[in-house]
Amino acid sequence: MIAPIDVTKNVFEAFGAHDVDTIVQWLHRDIEVEFYGPDVIPYARTWKGLPEARKFFETVLSSVDIHQFDPEEFICEGNKVVVTGHLRLTAKSTGKGIESDFAHVITVADGKWLRFRDFMNTVEAANAFSA
């Protein structure tokens, strides 16, 4: 079976390519996505199950222009993977920028993402999406 860190690197590669179909292939049917932040961020909430997870990734990719999304470190212990990095985005709805370090905490089960939690400077994101 593929190692959790390799599963995660495959998802990141597909995200960078804006390939939601490939992302979804690496997600567990019981996936739970948690993006923390206020409602002004279009993708800030908990998304449960494959259809909602697909919608999460589609919403992220349709609501921001990605200028930089650099994972810097992948840390794996057992079925947990933590990815730290830096991003620079523009909210399409306002044209305002978002720049933040991020940490993603991923749980892998049966060779697929079971849980994905996203931590970043949500103040930056909220400001970017606010008119």
Backbone atoms as SQL, in Angstrom:
CREATE TABLE atoms (id INTEGER PRIMARY KEY, chain TEXT, resi INTEGER, resn TEXT, atom TEXT, x REAL, y REAL, z REAL);
INSERT INTO atoms VALUES
  (1, 'A', 1, 'MET', 'N', 0.856, -1.182, 0.000),
  (2, 'A', 1, 'MET', 'CA', 0.000, 0.000, 0.000),
  (3, 'A', 1, 'MET', 'C', 0.899, 1.241, 0.000),
  (4, 'A', 2, 'ILE', 'N', 0.434, 2.285, -0.623),
  (5, 'A', 2, 'ILE', 'CA', 1.193, 3.525, -0.745),
  (6, 'A', 2, 'ILE', 'C', 1.312, 4.220, 0.619),
  (7, 'A', 3, 'ALA', 'N', 2.470, 4.779, 0.893),
  (8, 'A', 3, 'ALA', 'CA', 2.736, 5.447, 2.166),
  (9, 'A', 3, 'ALA', 'C', 1.925, 6.736, 2.283),
  (10, 'A', 4, 'PRO', 'N', 1.478, 7.085, 3.496),
  (11, 'A', 4, 'PRO', 'CA', 0.695, 8.313, 3.698),
  (12, 'A', 4, 'PRO', 'C', 1.358, 9.572, 3.131),
  (13, 'A', 5, 'ILE', 'N', 2.675, 9.666, 3.249),
  (14, 'A', 5, 'ILE', 'CA', 3.365, 10.855, 2.725),
  (15, 'A', 5, 'ILE', 'C', 3.269, 10.910, 1.203),
  (16, 'A', 6, 'ASP', 'N', 3.313, 9.744, 0.539),
  (17, 'A', 6, 'ASP', 'CA', 3.199, 9.713, -0.919),
  (18, 'A', 6, 'ASP', 'C', 1.781, 10.027, -1.374),
  (19, 'A', 7, 'VAL', 'N', 0.794, 9.537, -0.643),
  (20, 'A', 7, 'VAL', 'CA', -0.607, 9.893, -0.938),
  (21, 'A', 7, 'VAL', 'C', -0.752, 11.408, -0.887),
  (22, 'A', 8, 'THR', 'N', -0.195, 11.999, 0.160),
  (23, 'A', 8, 'THR', 'CA', -0.308, 13.445, 0.357),
  (24, 'A', 8, 'THR', 'C', 0.402, 14.207, -0.751),
  (25, 'A', 9, 'LYS', 'N', 1.581, 13.761, -1.133),
  (26, 'A', 9, 'LYS', 'CA', 2.298, 14.430, -2.217),
  (27, 'A', 9, 'LYS', 'C', 1.516, 14.323, -3.529),
  (28, 'A', 10, 'ASN', 'N', 0.827, 13.208, -3.753),
  (29, 'A', 10, 'ASN', 'CA', -0.003, 13.058, -4.958),
  (30, 'A', 10, 'ASN', 'C', -1.159, 14.053, -4.958),
  (31, 'A', 11, 'VAL', 'N', -1.785, 14.242, -3.800),
  (32, 'A', 11, 'VAL', 'CA', -2.890, 15.204, -3.714),
  (33, 'A', 11, 'VAL', 'C', -2.366, 16.620, -3.965),
  (34, 'A', 12, 'PHE', 'N', -1.248, 16.964, -3.376),
  (35, 'A', 12, 'PHE', 'CA', -0.671, 18.299, -3.565),
  (36, 'A', 12, 'PHE', 'C', -0.320, 18.537, -5.030),
  (37, 'A', 13, 'GLU', 'N', 0.227, 17.534, -5.680),
  (38, 'A', 13, 'GLU', 'CA', 0.557, 17.666, -7.100),
  (39, 'A', 13, 'GLU', 'C', -0.711, 17.900, -7.925),
  (40, 'A', 14, 'ALA', 'N', -1.760, 17.155, -7.640),
  (41, 'A', 14, 'ALA', 'CA', -3.027, 17.324, -8.360),
  (42, 'A', 14, 'ALA', 'C', -3.637, 18.700, -8.073),
  (43, 'A', 15, 'PHE', 'N', -3.512, 19.174, -6.825),
  (44, 'A', 15, 'PHE', 'CA', -4.033, 20.502, -6.482),
  (45, 'A', 15, 'PHE', 'C', -3.288, 21.570, -7.285),
  (46, 'A', 16, 'GLY', 'N', -1.979, 21.453, -7.357),
  (47, 'A', 16, 'GLY', 'CA', -1.192, 22.414, -8.129),
  (48, 'A', 16, 'GLY', 'C', -1.564, 22.429, -9.603),
  (49, 'A', 17, 'ALA', 'N', -2.024, 21.292, -10.093),
  (50, 'A', 17, 'ALA', 'CA', -2.460, 21.174, -11.492),
  (51, 'A', 17, 'ALA', 'C', -3.942, 21.516, -11.666),
  (52, 'A', 18, 'HIS', 'N', -4.619, 21.882, -10.592),
  (53, 'A', 18, 'HIS', 'CA', -6.066, 22.181, -10.591),
  (54, 'A', 18, 'HIS', 'C', -6.873, 20.976, -11.072),
  (55, 'A', 19, 'ASP', 'N', -6.423, 19.793, -10.740),
  (56, 'A', 19, 'ASP', 'CA', -7.028, 18.544, -11.209),
  (57, 'A', 19, 'ASP', 'C', -7.885, 17.923, -10.098),
  (58, 'A', 20, 'VAL', 'N', -9.117, 18.396, -9.982),
  (59, 'A', 20, 'VAL', 'CA', -10.011, 17.948, -8.913),
  (60, 'A', 20, 'VAL', 'C', -10.347, 16.467, -9.062),
  (61, 'A', 21, 'ASP', 'N', -10.481, 15.989, -10.275),
  (62, 'A', 21, 'ASP', 'CA', -10.797, 14.565, -10.470),
  (63, 'A', 21, 'ASP', 'C', -9.720, 13.672, -9.859),
  (64, 'A', 22, 'THR', 'N', -8.458, 14.028, -10.055),
  (65, 'A', 22, 'THR', 'CA', -7.378, 13.239, -9.471),
  (66, 'A', 22, 'THR', 'C', -7.348, 13.395, -7.958),
  (67, 'A', 23, 'ILE', 'N', -7.568, 14.598, -7.466),
  (68, 'A', 23, 'ILE', 'CA', -7.628, 14.805, -6.011),
  (69, 'A', 23, 'ILE', 'C', -8.644, 13.846, -5.400),
  (70, 'A', 24, 'VAL', 'N', -9.835, 13.824, -5.966),
  (71, 'A', 24, 'VAL', 'CA', -10.927, 13.014, -5.414),
  (72, 'A', 24, 'VAL', 'C', -10.565, 11.531, -5.412),
  (73, 'A', 25, 'GLN', 'N', -9.785, 11.077, -6.358),
  (74, 'A', 25, 'GLN', 'CA', -9.365, 9.668, -6.378),
  (75, 'A', 25, 'GLN', 'C', -8.535, 9.303, -5.150),
  (76, 'A', 26, 'TRP', 'N', -7.892, 10.289, -4.522),
  (77, 'A', 26, 'TRP', 'CA', -7.048, 10.059, -3.355),
  (78, 'A', 26, 'TRP', 'C', -7.776, 10.346, -2.044),
  (79, 'A', 27, 'LEU', 'N', -9.085, 10.576, -2.104),
  (80, 'A', 27, 'LEU', 'CA', -9.867, 10.872, -0.909),
  (81, 'A', 27, 'LEU', 'C', -10.704, 9.670, -0.497),
  (82, 'A', 28, 'HIS', 'N', -10.749, 9.408, 0.776),
  (83, 'A', 28, 'HIS', 'CA', -11.557, 8.338, 1.362),
  (84, 'A', 28, 'HIS', 'C', -13.033, 8.704, 1.218),
  (85, 'A', 29, 'ARG', 'N', -13.883, 7.731, 1.045),
  (86, 'A', 29, 'ARG', 'CA', -15.326, 8.026, 0.902),
  (87, 'A', 29, 'ARG', 'C', -15.883, 8.745, 2.121),
  (88, 'A', 30, 'ASP', 'N', -15.253, 8.569, 3.293),
  (89, 'A', 30, 'ASP', 'CA', -15.696, 9.235, 4.521),
  (90, 'A', 30, 'ASP', 'C', -14.850, 10.460, 4.861),
  (91, 'A', 31, 'ILE', 'N', -14.228, 11.064, 3.863),
  (92, 'A', 31, 'ILE', 'CA', -13.357, 12.220, 4.068),
  (93, 'A', 31, 'ILE', 'C', -14.075, 13.336, 4.827),
  (94, 'A', 32, 'GLU', 'N', -13.324, 13.992, 5.683),
  (95, 'A', 32, 'GLU', 'CA', -13.802, 15.189, 6.363),
  (96, 'A', 32, 'GLU', 'C', -12.754, 16.274, 6.156),
  (97, 'A', 33, 'VAL', 'N', -13.186, 17.399, 5.586),
  (98, 'A', 33, 'VAL', 'CA', -12.314, 18.543, 5.334),
  (99, 'A', 33, 'VAL', 'C', -12.729, 19.654, 6.280),
  (100, 'A', 34, 'GLU', 'N', -11.757, 20.191, 7.006),
  (101, 'A', 34, 'GLU', 'CA', -12.028, 21.291, 7.932),
  (102, 'A', 34, 'GLU', 'C', -11.159, 22.476, 7.552),
  (103, 'A', 35, 'PHE', 'N', -11.804, 23.564, 7.152),
  (104, 'A', 35, 'PHE', 'CA', -11.097, 24.814, 6.901),
  (105, 'A', 35, 'PHE', 'C', -11.670, 25.827, 7.867),
  (106, 'A', 36, 'TYR', 'N', -10.818, 26.335, 8.737),
  (107, 'A', 36, 'TYR', 'CA', -11.259, 27.218, 9.807),
  (108, 'A', 36, 'TYR', 'C', -11.260, 28.663, 9.340),
  (109, 'A', 37, 'GLY', 'N', -12.280, 29.414, 9.755),
  (110, 'A', 37, 'GLY', 'CA', -12.358, 30.830, 9.425),
  (111, 'A', 37, 'GLY', 'C', -13.784, 31.296, 9.362),
  (112, 'A', 38, 'PRO', 'N', -13.974, 32.605, 9.198),
  (113, 'A', 38, 'PRO', 'CA', -15.321, 33.179, 9.152),
  (114, 'A', 38, 'PRO', 'C', -16.029, 32.886, 7.825),
  (115, 'A', 39, 'ASP', 'N', -17.328, 33.067, 7.828),
  (116, 'A', 39, 'ASP', 'CA', -18.170, 32.748, 6.670),
  (117, 'A', 39, 'ASP', 'C', -17.833, 33.542, 5.406),
  (118, 'A', 40, 'VAL', 'N', -17.166, 34.684, 5.540),
  (119, 'A', 40, 'VAL', 'CA', -16.825, 35.472, 4.360),
  (120, 'A', 40, 'VAL', 'C', -15.872, 34.711, 3.437),
  (121, 'A', 41, 'ILE', 'N', -15.130, 33.763, 3.996),
  (122, 'A', 41, 'ILE', 'CA', -14.259, 32.902, 3.183),
  (123, 'A', 41, 'ILE', 'C', -15.155, 31.810, 2.595),
  (124, 'A', 42, 'PRO', 'N', -15.295, 31.739, 1.278),
  (125, 'A', 42, 'PRO', 'CA', -16.290, 30.844, 0.674),
  (126, 'A', 42, 'PRO', 'C', -16.113, 29.360, 0.976),
  (127, 'A', 43, 'TYR', 'N', -14.934, 28.950, 1.360),
  (128, 'A', 43, 'TYR', 'CA', -14.678, 27.528, 1.611),
  (129, 'A', 43, 'TYR', 'C', -14.438, 27.231, 3.087),
  (130, 'A', 44, 'ALA', 'N', -14.721, 28.200, 3.971),
  (131, 'A', 44, 'ALA', 'CA', -14.494, 28.016, 5.409),
  (132, 'A', 44, 'ALA', 'C', -15.690, 27.327, 6.053),
  (133, 'A', 45, 'ARG', 'N', -15.522, 26.070, 6.330),
  (134, 'A', 45, 'ARG', 'CA', -16.512, 25.264, 7.056),
  (135, 'A', 45, 'ARG', 'C', -16.016, 23.828, 7.077),
  (136, 'A', 46, 'THR', 'N', -16.824, 22.919, 7.581),
  (137, 'A', 46, 'THR', 'CA', -16.502, 21.491, 7.551),
  (138, 'A', 46, 'THR', 'C', -17.273, 20.853, 6.400),
  (139, 'A', 47, 'TRP', 'N', -16.567, 20.068, 5.610),
  (140, 'A', 47, 'TRP', 'CA', -17.116, 19.402, 4.432),
  (141, 'A', 47, 'TRP', 'C', -16.998, 17.901, 4.680),
  (142, 'A', 48, 'LYS', 'N', -18.095, 17.161, 4.577),
  (143, 'A', 48, 'LYS', 'CA', -18.087, 15.724, 4.890),
  (144, 'A', 48, 'LYS', 'C', -18.505, 14.888, 3.683),
  (145, 'A', 49, 'GLY', 'N', -17.714, 13.853, 3.407),
  (146, 'A', 49, 'GLY', 'CA', -18.011, 12.931, 2.318),
  (147, 'A', 49, 'GLY', 'C', -17.409, 13.397, 0.998),
  (148, 'A', 50, 'LEU', 'N', -17.309, 12.477, 0.058),
  (149, 'A', 50, 'LEU', 'CA', -16.673, 12.773, -1.230),
  (150, 'A', 50, 'LEU', 'C', -17.327, 13.900, -2.021),
  (151, 'A', 51, 'PRO', 'N', -18.665, 13.937, -2.150),
  (152, 'A', 51, 'PRO', 'CA', -19.255, 15.034, -2.924),
  (153, 'A', 51, 'PRO', 'C', -18.938, 16.406, -2.329),
  (154, 'A', 52, 'GLU', 'N', -18.972, 16.512, -1.006),
  (155, 'A', 52, 'GLU', 'CA', -18.669, 17.791, -0.371),
  (156, 'A', 52, 'GLU', 'C', -17.184, 18.115, -0.478),
  (157, 'A', 53, 'ALA', 'N', -16.326, 17.119, -0.361),
  (158, 'A', 53, 'ALA', 'CA', -14.887, 17.357, -0.493),
  (159, 'A', 53, 'ALA', 'C', -14.554, 17.846, -1.901),
  (160, 'A', 54, 'ARG', 'N', -15.194, 17.235, -2.900),
  (161, 'A', 54, 'ARG', 'CA', -15.019, 17.710, -4.278),
  (162, 'A', 54, 'ARG', 'C', -15.422, 19.181, -4.368),
  (163, 'A', 55, 'LYS', 'N', -16.565, 19.509, -3.783),
  (164, 'A', 55, 'LYS', 'CA', -17.062, 20.890, -3.811),
  (165, 'A', 55, 'LYS', 'C', -16.079, 21.830, -3.104),
  (166, 'A', 56, 'PHE', 'N', -15.466, 21.381, -1.994),
  (167, 'A', 56, 'PHE', 'CA', -14.467, 22.186, -1.298),
  (168, 'A', 56, 'PHE', 'C', -13.334, 22.556, -2.256),
  (169, 'A', 57, 'PHE', 'N', -12.730, 21.564, -2.901),
  (170, 'A', 57, 'PHE', 'CA', -11.610, 21.835, -3.786),
  (171, 'A', 57, 'PHE', 'C', -12.036, 22.679, -4.984),
  (172, 'A', 58, 'GLU', 'N', -13.213, 22.421, -5.534),
  (173, 'A', 58, 'GLU', 'CA', -13.714, 23.239, -6.637),
  (174, 'A', 58, 'GLU', 'C', -13.921, 24.685, -6.183),
  (175, 'A', 59, 'THR', 'N', -14.449, 24.874, -4.975),
  (176, 'A', 59, 'THR', 'CA', -14.694, 26.215, -4.446),
  (177, 'A', 59, 'THR', 'C', -13.385, 26.958, -4.224),
  (178, 'A', 60, 'VAL', 'N', -12.407, 26.289, -3.640),
  (179, 'A', 60, 'VAL', 'CA', -11.099, 26.936, -3.446),
  (180, 'A', 60, 'VAL', 'C', -10.543, 27.366, -4.794),
  (181, 'A', 61, 'LEU', 'N', -10.474, 26.442, -5.730),
  (182, 'A', 61, 'LEU', 'CA', -9.845, 26.729, -7.016),
  (183, 'A', 61, 'LEU', 'C', -10.613, 27.755, -7.842),
  (184, 'A', 62, 'SER', 'N', -11.925, 27.860, -7.652),
  (185, 'A', 62, 'SER', 'CA', -12.698, 28.840, -8.413),
  (186, 'A', 62, 'SER', 'C', -12.748, 30.208, -7.731),
  (187, 'A', 63, 'SER', 'N', -12.352, 30.293, -6.466),
  (188, 'A', 63, 'SER', 'CA', -12.489, 31.564, -5.752),
  (189, 'A', 63, 'SER', 'C', -11.164, 32.303, -5.562),
  (190, 'A', 64, 'VAL', 'N', -10.036, 31.656, -5.882),
  (191, 'A', 64, 'VAL', 'CA', -8.738, 32.325, -5.747),
  (192, 'A', 64, 'VAL', 'C', -7.869, 32.061, -6.975),
  (193, 'A', 65, 'ASP', 'N', -7.004, 33.023, -7.247),
  (194, 'A', 65, 'ASP', 'CA', -5.908, 32.807, -8.190),
  (195, 'A', 65, 'ASP', 'C', -4.702, 32.447, -7.347),
  (196, 'A', 66, 'ILE', 'N', -4.035, 31.367, -7.689),
  (197, 'A', 66, 'ILE', 'CA', -2.888, 30.891, -6.928),
  (198, 'A', 66, 'ILE', 'C', -1.611, 31.396, -7.603),
  (199, 'A', 67, 'HIS', 'N', -0.858, 32.216, -6.882),
  (200, 'A', 67, 'HIS', 'CA', 0.408, 32.728, -7.387),
  (201, 'A', 67, 'HIS', 'C', 1.580, 31.937, -6.812),
  (202, 'A', 68, 'GLN', 'N', 1.391, 31.467, -5.584),
  (203, 'A', 68, 'GLN', 'CA', 2.431, 30.681, -4.919),
  (204, 'A', 68, 'GLN', 'C', 1.740, 29.719, -3.962),
  (205, 'A', 69, 'PHE', 'N', 2.091, 28.464, -4.053),
  (206, 'A', 69, 'PHE', 'CA', 1.623, 27.458, -3.106),
  (207, 'A', 69, 'PHE', 'C', 2.770, 26.479, -2.927),
  (208, 'A', 70, 'ASP', 'N', 3.600, 26.778, -1.955),
  (209, 'A', 70, 'ASP', 'CA', 4.836, 26.030, -1.774),
  (210, 'A', 70, 'ASP', 'C', 4.823, 25.223, -0.485),
  (211, 'A', 71, 'PRO', 'N', 4.588, 23.917, -0.577),
  (212, 'A', 71, 'PRO', 'CA', 4.807, 23.089, 0.600),
  (213, 'A', 71, 'PRO', 'C', 6.311, 23.035, 0.867),
  (214, 'A', 72, 'GLU', 'N', 6.692, 23.294, 2.107),
  (215, 'A', 72, 'GLU', 'CA', 8.108, 23.356, 2.445),
  (216, 'A', 72, 'GLU', 'C', 8.575, 22.120, 3.208),
  (217, 'A', 73, 'GLU', 'N', 7.681, 21.528, 3.987),
  (218, 'A', 73, 'GLU', 'CA', 8.087, 20.385, 4.799),
  (219, 'A', 73, 'GLU', 'C', 6.921, 19.404, 4.916),
  (220, 'A', 74, 'PHE', 'N', 7.235, 18.137, 4.719),
  (221, 'A', 74, 'PHE', 'CA', 6.275, 17.048, 4.912),
  (222, 'A', 74, 'PHE', 'C', 6.781, 16.231, 6.101),
  (223, 'A', 75, 'ILE', 'N', 5.966, 16.131, 7.141),
  (224, 'A', 75, 'ILE', 'CA', 6.336, 15.384, 8.342),
  (225, 'A', 75, 'ILE', 'C', 5.323, 14.255, 8.487),
  (226, 'A', 76, 'CYS', 'N', 5.824, 13.026, 8.535),
  (227, 'A', 76, 'CYS', 'CA', 4.927, 11.874, 8.601),
  (228, 'A', 76, 'CYS', 'C', 5.245, 11.034, 9.826),
  (229, 'A', 77, 'GLU', 'N', 4.183, 10.691, 10.557),
  (230, 'A', 77, 'GLU', 'CA', 4.303, 9.763, 11.673),
  (231, 'A', 77, 'GLU', 'C', 3.080, 8.855, 11.648),
  (232, 'A', 78, 'GLY', 'N', 3.305, 7.596, 11.346),
  (233, 'A', 78, 'GLY', 'CA', 2.187, 6.655, 11.239),
  (234, 'A', 78, 'GLY', 'C', 1.272, 7.064, 10.103),
  (235, 'A', 79, 'ASN', 'N', -0.015, 7.224, 10.412),
  (236, 'A', 79, 'ASN', 'CA', -0.986, 7.596, 9.377),
  (237, 'A', 79, 'ASN', 'C', -1.265, 9.099, 9.342),
  (238, 'A', 80, 'LYS', 'N', -0.457, 9.892, 10.051),
  (239, 'A', 80, 'LYS', 'CA', -0.617, 11.349, 10.086),
  (240, 'A', 80, 'LYS', 'C', 0.482, 12.008, 9.268),
  (241, 'A', 81, 'VAL', 'N', 0.100, 13.014, 8.498),
  (242, 'A', 81, 'VAL', 'CA', 1.059, 13.806, 7.736),
  (243, 'A', 81, 'VAL', 'C', 0.774, 15.274, 8.033),
  (244, 'A', 82, 'VAL', 'N', 1.818, 16.009, 8.361),
  (245, 'A', 82, 'VAL', 'CA', 1.716, 17.453, 8.546),
  (246, 'A', 82, 'VAL', 'C', 2.546, 18.105, 7.452),
  (247, 'A', 83, 'VAL', 'N', 1.936, 19.059, 6.772),
  (248, 'A', 83, 'VAL', 'CA', 2.623, 19.779, 5.708),
  (249, 'A', 83, 'VAL', 'C', 2.630, 21.254, 6.082),
  (250, 'A', 84, 'THR', 'N', 3.818, 21.850, 6.071),
  (251, 'A', 84, 'THR', 'CA', 3.921, 23.286, 6.309),
  (252, 'A', 84, 'THR', 'C', 4.419, 23.946, 5.037),
  (253, 'A', 85, 'GLY', 'N', 4.045, 25.204, 4.868),
  (254, 'A', 85, 'GLY', 'CA', 4.474, 25.904, 3.672),
  (255, 'A', 85, 'GLY', 'C', 4.013, 27.335, 3.647),
  (256, 'A', 86, 'HIS', 'N', 4.057, 27.912, 2.456),
  (257, 'A', 86, 'HIS', 'CA', 3.703, 29.314, 2.267),
  (258, 'A', 86, 'HIS', 'C', 2.843, 29.443, 1.019),
  (259, 'A', 87, 'LEU', 'N', 1.877, 30.361, 1.078),
  (260, 'A', 87, 'LEU', 'CA', 1.012, 30.603, -0.072),
  (261, 'A', 87, 'LEU', 'C', 0.837, 32.089, -0.302),
  (262, 'A', 88, 'ARG', 'N', 0.522, 32.404, -1.546),
  (263, 'A', 88, 'ARG', 'CA', 0.179, 33.759, -1.950),
  (264, 'A', 88, 'ARG', 'C', -0.923, 33.627, -2.990),
  (265, 'A', 89, 'LEU', 'N', -2.085, 34.190, -2.678),
  (266, 'A', 89, 'LEU', 'CA', -3.281, 34.045, -3.497),
  (267, 'A', 89, 'LEU', 'C', -3.923, 35.412, -3.726),
  (268, 'A', 90, 'THR', 'N', -4.850, 35.461, -4.666),
  (269, 'A', 90, 'THR', 'CA', -5.706, 36.630, -4.839),
  (270, 'A', 90, 'THR', 'C', -7.149, 36.153, -4.830),
  (271, 'A', 91, 'ALA', 'N', -7.978, 36.792, -3.998),
  (272, 'A', 91, 'ALA', 'CA', -9.414, 36.483, -3.989),
  (273, 'A', 91, 'ALA', 'C', -10.010, 37.033, -5.283),
  (274, 'A', 92, 'LYS', 'N', -10.615, 36.172, -6.079),
  (275, 'A', 92, 'LYS', 'CA', -11.167, 36.593, -7.366),
  (276, 'A', 92, 'LYS', 'C', -12.302, 37.599, -7.201),
  (277, 'A', 93, 'SER', 'N', -13.068, 37.478, -6.126),
  (278, 'A', 93, 'SER', 'CA', -14.242, 38.341, -5.954),
  (279, 'A', 93, 'SER', 'C', -13.873, 39.784, -5.633),
  (280, 'A', 94, 'THR', 'N', -12.688, 40.021, -5.077),
  (281, 'A', 94, 'THR', 'CA', -12.311, 41.382, -4.681),
  (282, 'A', 94, 'THR', 'C', -11.001, 41.858, -5.296),
  (283, 'A', 95, 'GLY', 'N', -10.176, 40.941, -5.765),
  (284, 'A', 95, 'GLY', 'CA', -8.871, 41.306, -6.280),
  (285, 'A', 95, 'GLY', 'C', -7.830, 41.546, -5.194),
  (286, 'A', 96, 'LYS', 'N', -8.201, 41.286, -3.938),
  (287, 'A', 96, 'LYS', 'CA', -7.279, 41.495, -2.818),
  (288, 'A', 96, 'LYS', 'C', -6.418, 40.255, -2.591),
  (289, 'A', 97, 'GLY', 'N', -5.200, 40.501, -2.101),
  (290, 'A', 97, 'GLY', 'CA', -4.246, 39.431, -1.909),
  (291, 'A', 97, 'GLY', 'C', -4.338, 38.754, -0.555),
  (292, 'A', 98, 'ILE', 'N', -3.870, 37.521, -0.546),
  (293, 'A', 98, 'ILE', 'CA', -3.748, 36.706, 0.665),
  (294, 'A', 98, 'ILE', 'C', -2.315, 36.174, 0.661),
  (295, 'A', 99, 'GLU', 'N', -1.591, 36.404, 1.748),
  (296, 'A', 99, 'GLU', 'CA', -0.267, 35.813, 1.885),
  (297, 'A', 99, 'GLU', 'C', -0.160, 35.261, 3.296),
  (298, 'A', 100, 'SER', 'N', 0.244, 33.985, 3.396),
  (299, 'A', 100, 'SER', 'CA', 0.242, 33.333, 4.704),
  (300, 'A', 100, 'SER', 'C', 1.105, 32.087, 4.677),
  (301, 'A', 101, 'ASP', 'N', 1.656, 31.759, 5.832),
  (302, 'A', 101, 'ASP', 'CA', 2.173, 30.420, 6.034),
  (303, 'A', 101, 'ASP', 'C', 0.970, 29.519, 6.270),
  (304, 'A', 102, 'PHE', 'N', 1.135, 28.230, 6.057),
  (305, 'A', 102, 'PHE', 'CA', 0.039, 27.296, 6.314),
  (306, 'A', 102, 'PHE', 'C', 0.572, 26.026, 6.950),
  (307, 'A', 103, 'ALA', 'N', -0.335, 25.330, 7.606),
  (308, 'A', 103, 'ALA', 'CA', -0.072, 23.974, 8.107),
  (309, 'A', 103, 'ALA', 'C', -1.298, 23.139, 7.781),
  (310, 'A', 104, 'HIS', 'N', -1.085, 22.023, 7.144),
  (311, 'A', 104, 'HIS', 'CA', -2.156, 21.086, 6.844),
  (312, 'A', 104, 'HIS', 'C', -1.902, 19.825, 7.669),
  (313, 'A', 105, 'VAL', 'N', -2.930, 19.364, 8.321),
  (314, 'A', 105, 'VAL', 'CA', -2.836, 18.144, 9.123),
  (315, 'A', 105, 'VAL', 'C', -3.755, 17.115, 8.466),
  (316, 'A', 106, 'ILE', 'N', -3.168, 16.019, 8.023),
  (317, 'A', 106, 'ILE', 'CA', -3.877, 15.026, 7.223),
  (318, 'A', 106, 'ILE', 'C', -3.817, 13.669, 7.920),
  (319, 'A', 107, 'THR', 'N', -4.951, 12.985, 7.934),
  (320, 'A', 107, 'THR', 'CA', -5.012, 11.603, 8.406),
  (321, 'A', 107, 'THR', 'C', -5.304, 10.728, 7.195),
  (322, 'A', 108, 'VAL', 'N', -4.516, 9.682, 7.034),
  (323, 'A', 108, 'VAL', 'CA', -4.669, 8.779, 5.893),
  (324, 'A', 108, 'VAL', 'C', -5.160, 7.422, 6.396),
  (325, 'A', 109, 'ALA', 'N', -6.142, 6.865, 5.699),
  (326, 'A', 109, 'ALA', 'CA', -6.654, 5.519, 6.001),
  (327, 'A', 109, 'ALA', 'C', -6.873, 4.785, 4.685),
  (328, 'A', 110, 'ASP', 'N', -6.451, 3.548, 4.625),
  (329, 'A', 110, 'ASP', 'CA', -6.640, 2.728, 3.421),
  (330, 'A', 110, 'ASP', 'C', -6.051, 3.389, 2.173),
  (331, 'A', 111, 'GLY', 'N', -4.934, 4.113, 2.331),
  (332, 'A', 111, 'GLY', 'CA', -4.278, 4.738, 1.198),
  (333, 'A', 111, 'GLY', 'C', -4.969, 5.976, 0.663),
  (334, 'A', 112, 'LYS', 'N', -5.854, 6.572, 1.468),
  (335, 'A', 112, 'LYS', 'CA', -6.594, 7.762, 1.023),
  (336, 'A', 112, 'LYS', 'C', -6.726, 8.746, 2.178),
  (337, 'A', 113, 'TRP', 'N', -6.908, 10.022, 1.844),
  (338, 'A', 113, 'TRP', 'CA', -7.124, 11.033, 2.881),
  (339, 'A', 113, 'TRP', 'C', -8.456, 10.789, 3.569),
  (340, 'A', 114, 'LEU', 'N', -8.430, 10.648, 4.873),
  (341, 'A', 114, 'LEU', 'CA', -9.644, 10.500, 5.674),
  (342, 'A', 114, 'LEU', 'C', -10.043, 11.826, 6.322),
  (343, 'A', 115, 'ARG', 'N', -9.034, 12.626, 6.690),
  (344, 'A', 115, 'ARG', 'CA', -9.305, 13.914, 7.327),
  (345, 'A', 115, 'ARG', 'C', -8.247, 14.910, 6.866),
  (346, 'A', 116, 'PHE', 'N', -8.702, 16.112, 6.534),
  (347, 'A', 116, 'PHE', 'CA', -7.813, 17.180, 6.112),
  (348, 'A', 116, 'PHE', 'C', -8.184, 18.439, 6.876),
  (349, 'A', 117, 'ARG', 'N', -7.234, 18.963, 7.634),
  (350, 'A', 117, 'ARG', 'CA', -7.456, 20.209, 8.382),
  (351, 'A', 117, 'ARG', 'C', -6.477, 21.255, 7.886),
  (352, 'A', 118, 'ASP', 'N', -6.992, 22.430, 7.594),
  (353, 'A', 118, 'ASP', 'CA', -6.201, 23.514, 7.032),
  (354, 'A', 118, 'ASP', 'C', -6.085, 24.637, 8.050),
  (355, 'A', 119, 'PHE', 'N', -4.849, 25.033, 8.345),
  (356, 'A', 119, 'PHE', 'CA', -4.588, 26.140, 9.255),
  (357, 'A', 119, 'PHE', 'C', -3.752, 27.179, 8.515),
  (358, 'A', 120, 'MET', 'N', -4.204, 28.414, 8.528),
  (359, 'A', 120, 'MET', 'CA', -3.470, 29.514, 7.907),
  (360, 'A', 120, 'MET', 'C', -3.883, 30.796, 8.601),
  (361, 'A', 121, 'ASN', 'N', -3.384, 31.912, 8.149),
  (362, 'A', 121, 'ASN', 'CA', -3.778, 33.194, 8.704),
  (363, 'A', 121, 'ASN', 'C', -5.139, 33.562, 8.112),
  (364, 'A', 122, 'THR', 'N', -6.195, 33.158, 8.800),
  (365, 'A', 122, 'THR', 'CA', -7.537, 33.392, 8.256),
  (366, 'A', 122, 'THR', 'C', -7.933, 34.863, 8.298),
  (367, 'A', 123, 'VAL', 'N', -7.247, 35.670, 9.089),
  (368, 'A', 123, 'VAL', 'CA', -7.494, 37.120, 9.063),
  (369, 'A', 123, 'VAL', 'C', -7.143, 37.653, 7.681),
  (370, 'A', 124, 'GLU', 'N', -6.018, 37.187, 7.134),
  (371, 'A', 124, 'GLU', 'CA', -5.618, 37.577, 5.774),
  (372, 'A', 124, 'GLU', 'C', -6.692, 37.180, 4.761),
  (373, 'A', 125, 'ALA', 'N', -7.164, 35.949, 4.855),
  (374, 'A', 125, 'ALA', 'CA', -8.171, 35.466, 3.923),
  (375, 'A', 125, 'ALA', 'C', -9.486, 36.218, 4.085),
  (376, 'A', 126, 'ALA', 'N', -9.908, 36.429, 5.316),
  (377, 'A', 126, 'ALA', 'CA', -11.163, 37.151, 5.563),
  (378, 'A', 126, 'ALA', 'C', -11.083, 38.564, 5.009),
  (379, 'A', 127, 'ASN', 'N', -9.950, 39.228, 5.223),
  (380, 'A', 127, 'ASN', 'CA', -9.780, 40.580, 4.686),
  (381, 'A', 127, 'ASN', 'C', -9.825, 40.575, 3.162),
  (382, 'A', 128, 'ALA', 'N', -9.220, 39.581, 2.548),
  (383, 'A', 128, 'ALA', 'CA', -9.189, 39.513, 1.089),
  (384, 'A', 128, 'ALA', 'C', -10.575, 39.301, 0.488),
  (385, 'A', 129, 'PHE', 'N', -11.410, 38.548, 1.170),
  (386, 'A', 129, 'PHE', 'CA', -12.754, 38.270, 0.648),
  (387, 'A', 129, 'PHE', 'C', -13.775, 39.321, 1.054),
  (388, 'A', 130, 'SER', 'N', -13.406, 40.241, 1.930),
  (389, 'A', 130, 'SER', 'CA', -14.322, 41.293, 2.379),
  (390, 'A', 130, 'SER', 'C', -14.283, 42.467, 1.386),
  (391, 'A', 131, 'ALA', 'N', -15.442, 42.939, 1.045),
  (392, 'A', 131, 'ALA', 'CA', -15.528, 44.056, 0.083),
  (393, 'A', 131, 'ALA', 'C', -15.058, 45.360, 0.688);
